[in-house]
Amino acid sequence: MTLAGRIRPLDEVSVSPRDRDALRRVAVNTPIQGTAADIARKAMVNFAAAFPSSGSVRLTLQVHDSLVCECPGEKSEEVRQSLEKIMEGAAVLATPLKVESKTGQNLGQV
């Protein structure tokens, strides 16, 4: 189960005789990766609230724990700072979430 309470059913995991530890790996990994996915989803919802789809800022891509957005160049610093706050505030954990952000003209630069 993730910290948000989402449950990963383990009966769907196929276990071959050669890989008996597969079920254990899924069970151990789910709370970690699942919680990270829940936090990323919460950040995307908060981003959508902060930057309505009718505006010039768009969330275009999620890659694992990274969010990629597009905006006019003159708004990049404001959007970067807002996105950092949104992502760092998506969950309250014992260890604070820290974000590293990059800006560029295209994906190759970030």
C-alpha atoms as one frame of an Amber mdcrd trajectory, in Angstrom:
protein
   0.000   0.000   0.000   1.211   3.529  -0.751   1.186   6.372   1.787  -1.914
   7.710   0.032  -3.670   4.388   0.671  -3.565   3.036  -2.879  -3.336  -0.753
  -2.863  -1.382  -2.821  -5.382  -3.025  -6.238  -5.786  -0.306  -8.877  -5.773
  -2.426 -11.636  -7.279  -1.820 -10.102 -10.735   1.955 -10.580 -10.490   2.999
 -13.673 -12.417   5.694 -15.650 -10.702   7.746 -18.136 -12.661   9.480 -21.020
 -10.939  12.850 -19.465 -11.889  12.000 -16.151 -10.220  10.380 -16.937  -6.893
  11.411 -13.609  -5.414   9.442 -11.550  -7.967   6.408 -11.240  -5.706   8.583
 -10.133  -2.791  10.302  -7.463  -4.938   6.945  -6.099  -6.094   5.630  -6.030
  -2.528   8.704  -4.213  -1.215   8.922  -1.821  -4.162   5.240  -0.819  -4.354
   5.144   1.449  -1.283   8.212   3.333  -2.522   7.498   3.697  -6.237   3.740
   3.893  -5.732   4.068   6.699  -3.195   6.392   8.587  -5.562   3.780   8.223
  -8.319   1.028   9.455  -5.963   3.115  12.520  -5.080   3.766  13.270  -8.765
   0.043  13.010  -9.514  -0.786  15.377  -6.653   1.781  17.859  -7.983   0.195
  17.665 -11.449  -3.265  18.366 -10.012  -1.890  21.325  -8.042  -0.062  22.588
 -11.145  -3.314  22.452 -13.138  -5.037  24.500 -10.426  -2.250  27.097 -10.404
  -2.000  27.327 -14.202  -5.408  26.901 -15.881  -5.382  25.252 -19.304  -6.646
  28.466 -20.890  -3.341  30.203 -20.097   0.067  30.203 -21.765   1.652  27.670
 -19.385   1.177  23.960 -20.120   2.250  20.795 -18.387   3.449  18.689 -21.303
   5.196  15.631 -19.915   5.800  13.542 -16.813   8.895  11.335 -16.726   9.126
   9.321 -13.496   9.380  12.051 -10.842   9.956  14.916 -13.281   7.393  17.320
 -14.671   8.062  19.189 -17.908   6.090  22.292 -18.794   6.083  24.854 -21.567
   5.727  28.586 -21.113   6.767  31.832 -22.780  10.441  32.651 -22.134   9.640
  35.776 -20.157   7.585  33.696 -17.688  10.139  30.897 -17.251  11.576  32.058
 -13.919   8.145  32.658 -12.388   6.877  29.275 -13.615  10.041  27.492 -12.451
   9.702  28.908  -8.929   5.984  28.078  -8.805   6.555  24.535 -10.030   9.272
  23.984  -7.415   6.910  25.117  -4.632   4.095  22.972  -5.998   6.271  19.864
  -6.208   7.917  20.375  -2.809   4.487  20.926  -1.231   2.770  17.939  -2.846
   3.353  15.786   0.258   4.388  16.253   3.847   6.935  13.600   4.777   9.417
  13.147   7.612  12.149  14.195   5.177  11.277  17.357   3.213  10.967  17.002
  -0.534  13.597  18.947  -2.460  13.347  19.794  -6.138  16.077  20.405  -8.681
  14.845  22.368 -11.682  16.237  23.243 -15.076  15.086  25.495 -17.876  15.844
  25.460 -21.563  14.534  26.187 -25.027  13.911  22.470 -25.719  14.092  19.064
 -24.024  17.671  18.589 -25.160  18.728  21.550 -23.016  17.092  20.255 -19.863
